[in-house]
Amino acid sequence: MDRDSINALCAALPGAEVSAPFGPGHDIWKVGGKIFAALGAQGRGVSVKCADVETAEMLRETGQFEKAPYFHRSWVLVPFESVSPEEAEHRVRVSYDLIRAKLPRKVQAALDAP
């Protein structure tokens, strides 16, 4: 997995939008105005949300994931070099689903509208 692959995956998710609020080289993916994935300028990996702090800690304990810089403890950094493409894709989709599920129902419904 690399930056381009993650960006392509995020772009394919319903209602996903990219912006660079932290400057050039930072790809911040949002759904309904809420961040679900962040790629920093250094390009080491993608930061994603986990279900809770305990899940994030468990993932970090495996040694494959890291603490996501600048994010809450319920977020992890998925390094490109230490995680399989399937696992990276899974983590992005879980993050998207978690963020989307917390959006108001009207906003969620609008995401699926053609």
C-alpha positions in Angstrom: 0.0 0.0 0.0 1.2 3.5 -0.7 -0.1 7.0 -0.7 -1.7 6.8 -4.2 -3.5 3.5 -3.3 -4.9 5.0 0.0 -6.0 8.1 -1.9 -7.7 6.0 -4.5 -9.4 3.9 -1.9 -10.7 6.9 0.0 -11.9 8.6 -3.2 -14.1 5.6 -3.9 -15.9 5.8 -0.6 -19.4 7.5 -0.8 -19.2 11.1 0.2 -15.5 11.2 0.8 -13.8 14.5 0.2 -10.1 15.4 0.3 -8.6 18.7 1.5 -5.3 20.1 2.6 -6.1 22.2 5.7 -2.6 21.7 7.2 -0.8 22.7 4.0 0.5 21.1 0.9 1.4 17.5 1.1 -1.2 16.7 3.7 -4.2 14.7 2.4 -7.0 14.9 4.9 -10.1 12.7 4.0 -13.4 13.6 5.4 -17.0 12.3 5.3 -19.8 14.6 6.3 -17.1 17.2 7.4 -15.4 14.7 9.8 -11.9 13.3 9.3 -11.6 9.5 8.8 -8.1 9.3 7.3 -5.1 11.5 7.2 -1.9 11.2 5.2 0.9 13.4 6.4 3.5 15.2 4.3 6.2 12.7 5.3 4.2 9.9 3.7 5.0 7.2 6.2 1.4 5.9 6.4 -2.2 6.8 7.0 -3.8 7.8 10.4 -7.2 6.2 11.0 -9.7 6.0 13.8 -10.3 2.9 15.8 -13.5 1.9 17.6 -12.0 2.9 21.0 -8.8 3.6 22.9 -8.5 -0.1 23.8 -8.6 -1.3 20.2 -6.0 1.3 19.2 -3.7 0.2 22.1 -4.1 -3.5 21.1 -3.1 -2.7 17.5 -0.1 -0.7 18.7 0.9 -3.6 20.9 1.2 -5.9 17.8 4.2 -3.7 16.7 2.7 -3.1 13.3 0.8 0.1 14.2 2.0 3.3 15.8 0.4 6.2 17.7 -1.1 8.6 15.3 0.7 12.0 15.6 -1.6 14.9 16.6 -4.7 12.7 17.0 -6.6 11.3 20.0 -5.4 8.0 21.5 -8.2 6.1 19.6 -6.3 6.8 16.3 -3.4 4.7 15.0 -0.9 5.3 12.2 -0.9 2.5 9.7 2.7 2.5 8.3 2.9 1.5 4.7 5.9 -0.8 5.1 4.8 -2.9 8.0 1.1 -3.7 7.2 -0.3 -5.7 4.4 -2.4 -3.9 1.8 -5.5 -5.8 2.9 -5.0 -4.8 6.5 -4.4 -1.1 5.5 -7.6 -1.2 3.4 -9.5 -2.8 6.3 -8.4 -0.1 8.7 -9.4 2.7 6.4 -12.8 1.2 5.8 -13.4 0.7 9.5 -12.4 4.3 10.2 -14.8 5.5 7.5 -17.6 3.4 8.8 -17.1 4.6 12.4 -17.1 8.2 11.4 -20.1 7.8 9.0 -22.1 6.0 11.6 -21.9 9.0 14.0 -23.2 11.5 11.3 -26.9 12.6 11.5 -29.2 10.2 9.6 -30.1 12.9 7.0 -26.4 13.4 6.2 -25.8 9.6 6.0 -28.8 9.2 3.6 -27.5 12.0 1.4 -24.2 10.3 1.0 -25.8 7.4 -0.8 -28.1 9.5 -3.0 -27.0 9.6 -6.7 
